[in-house]
């Protein structure tokens, strides 16, 4: 039981941290066992959490696979354009353009 207490003390109380941990566990299961072996119980066991925790984030394995794909696409987009967020913040917004703002006055 001491192990269960130690496992439950992981910093996974925050939903975002739980989700990231679950996605990482799903990737490990897929790499090790293949996509066809990925199931919510297998991912829960790999993540060291109760299956109910996964059900709070994903309704089924298909939804988990879609979340993995979306996460991978976001990572690829960021890798392709690592400075896009900074460039967007530095660019004048459309409100300035529509009000006829001109450089120098």
C-alpha positions as CSV (number, residue, x, y, z in Angstrom):
1,X,0.0,0.0,0.0
2,X,2.9,2.4,0.6
3,X,3.7,2.1,-3.1
4,X,0.1,3.1,-4.0
5,X,0.4,6.1,-1.8
6,X,3.7,7.1,-3.3
7,X,2.2,6.7,-6.8
8,X,-0.8,8.8,-5.9
9,X,1.5,11.5,-4.7
10,X,2.8,12.1,-8.2
11,X,2.3,15.7,-9.3
12,X,-0.6,14.7,-11.5
13,X,-3.3,16.6,-9.6
14,X,-3.5,19.2,-12.3
15,X,-5.7,18.1,-15.3
16,X,-3.1,19.3,-17.8
17,X,-0.3,17.4,-16.1
18,X,-2.5,14.3,-16.1
19,X,-3.3,14.6,-19.7
20,X,0.4,15.0,-20.7
21,X,1.3,12.0,-18.6
22,X,-1.4,9.9,-20.3
23,X,-0.3,11.0,-23.8
24,X,3.3,10.1,-22.9
25,X,2.1,6.7,-21.7
26,X,0.0,6.1,-24.8
27,X,3.1,6.8,-27.0
28,X,5.1,4.3,-25.0
29,X,2.4,1.7,-25.4
30,X,2.2,2.3,-29.1
31,X,6.0,2.2,-29.6
32,X,6.4,-0.9,-27.5
33,X,3.3,-2.9,-28.5
34,X,1.9,-1.3,-31.6
35,X,-1.2,0.8,-32.3
36,X,-3.5,-2.2,-32.4
37,X,-2.6,-3.0,-28.8
38,X,-3.3,0.4,-27.5
39,X,-6.3,0.4,-25.2
40,X,-7.4,2.6,-22.3
41,X,-6.6,-0.1,-19.8
42,X,-3.1,-0.6,-21.3
43,X,-2.4,3.1,-21.2
44,X,-3.8,3.4,-17.7
45,X,-1.5,0.6,-16.5
46,X,1.5,2.3,-18.3
47,X,0.7,5.7,-16.8
48,X,0.2,4.2,-13.3
49,X,-3.3,5.6,-12.9
50,X,-6.7,4.2,-12.5
51,X,-8.7,3.7,-15.7
52,X,-11.3,6.2,-14.4
53,X,-8.6,8.9,-14.7
54,X,-8.4,8.2,-18.4
55,X,-12.1,8.2,-18.8
56,X,-12.1,11.7,-17.3
57,X,-10.0,12.8,-20.3
58,X,-10.9,10.5,-23.1
59,X,-14.1,8.6,-23.9
60,X,-12.4,5.8,-25.8
61,X,-9.1,4.8,-27.4
62,X,-10.1,6.5,-30.7
63,X,-10.4,9.8,-28.9
64,X,-7.0,9.2,-27.3
65,X,-5.5,8.4,-30.7
66,X,-6.9,11.7,-32.1
67,X,-5.5,13.6,-29.1
68,X,-2.0,12.0,-29.8
69,X,-2.3,13.0,-33.5
70,X,-3.3,16.6,-32.6
71,X,-0.5,16.8,-30.1
72,X,2.0,15.6,-32.7
73,X,0.8,18.0,-35.3
74,X,1.1,20.9,-32.9
75,X,4.7,19.8,-32.1
76,X,5.5,19.6,-35.8
77,X,4.0,23.1,-36.4
78,X,6.0,24.5,-33.6
79,X,9.2,22.9,-34.8
80,X,8.6,24.3,-38.3
81,X,7.8,27.8,-37.0
82,X,9.4,28.2,-33.6
83,X,9.3,32.0,-33.7
84,X,5.8,32.3,-35.0
85,X,4.3,33.3,-31.6
86,X,6.9,36.0,-31.0
87,X,6.5,37.3,-34.6
88,X,2.7,37.5,-34.1
89,X,3.1,39.4,-30.9
90,X,5.6,41.9,-32.5
91,X,3.4,42.5,-35.5
92,X,0.9,45.4,-35.4
93,X,-2.6,44.2,-34.9
94,X,-5.3,44.7,-37.5
95,X,-7.0,47.4,-35.3
96,X,-4.0,49.6,-35.8
97,X,-4.1,49.0,-39.6
98,X,-7.8,49.7,-39.9
99,X,-7.4,53.0,-38.0
100,X,-4.9,54.3,-40.5
101,X,-1.9,54.2,-38.2
102,X,1.2,55.2,-40.2
103,X,4.8,55.0,-39.2
104,X,6.1,58.3,-38.1
105,X,2.7,59.9,-37.6
